[in-house]
Amino acid sequence: MDSEISPSPTPAKPLLRVLQGEAVWPPPVWLMRQAGRYLPEFRAERAKADFLTRCTTPDIAAELTLQPIRRYAMDGAILFSDILILPWAMGQDLKFIEGRGPVMEPIRNRAGLDALSPSRVAEIVAPIQETLRILARDLPQPTTLLGFAGSPFTVSCYMVDGGSSREFGVTRAMALQDPALYGDLIALLTRATTDMLIGQIDAGAEAVMLFDSWAGLLPPSQFRQHVIAPTREIVQGIRAARPGVKIIGFPRLAG
C-alpha cells in the first residue's frame, strides 16, 4: 500500500490533499468536537466566560481552536463555534444552560418565522469571521482551517422544538401537518447557511462542513425533501460563488 502513495512534491496540507482525492499516508486526523473539556487549558478558558461569549469573542474562540493543535498537531483545525449561532444571529432567543444544553424560544407559527431577520446575520457573525482571520494567520502551515454550519433540518429541529430532544417530535409533526410553514423555514435556513459559509470561506476557511446530526430521524421521502434537497442547494450555491472550495457532509445516522 505504501508504494502506491507518493509524497507530494509541494508542502500542501494533508487534509486538503485528501479532499482533492489524493491518497495520503499517514491519513490526516481531526475530530469533529476537537475543542473540549478534556483539555485543562480549555476548562480554564471556560471559567472566564459563558458559551456564547466564547463563540463571539475572536481572541477566545481562536485560542480554543488552537489549543488541541498545539497539543496534538491535528491536521485540521475546526472553528470553535456552534450550529445554533445562525438562528441566534437571525434573532431567535438562545441560552446554553449547564446540564441541559441549548434552550431556544420555539418557533411554532408564521409569526415566529416572520420575526427572524436574515439581514442581521452578517453583522452578528462578524466576530466569528474575525476569529477565522486570526486562525488563518496563526495556524501552523500544514493545518487546514475548517469552517462549519448546521444543515437546515438539524438546525430547524432545535428552532422548532426549542432545545435538545431524542426524537424532535414537534419538528417532525410540523413538517407533516404544516408543510408550507416548515418548508419556508427550511428555505430560509438554506439561503442563510449558504451565505454564512461563503462568509467563512472569505474570512479564511479552506474547507467547510455541514453537520446534519439528526438526519437519520426522517423517513426516505422527507429525507430527500429536507436533507438532500437543501444540502444540494447549499453546495451548488457555494460552488457557484467560490469554485474549488471543498465541502464535507455529515448526515448522521442516515445510512
Secondary structure, DSSP 8 states (H G I E B T S, - for coil): -GGG----SS---HHHHHHTT---SS-----TT-SSTTSHHHHHHHTTS-HHHHHH-HHHHHHHHHHHHHHH--SEEE-S--TTHHHHHTT--EEEETTTEEEE----SHHHHHT--GGGHHHHTHHHHHHHHHHHHHS-TT-EEEEEEE-HHHHHHHHHHSB--SS-HHHHHHHHH-HHHHHHHHHHHHHHHHHHHHHHHHHT-SEEEEEETTGGGS-HHHHIIIIIHHHHHHHHHHHHHSTT-EEEEEETT--
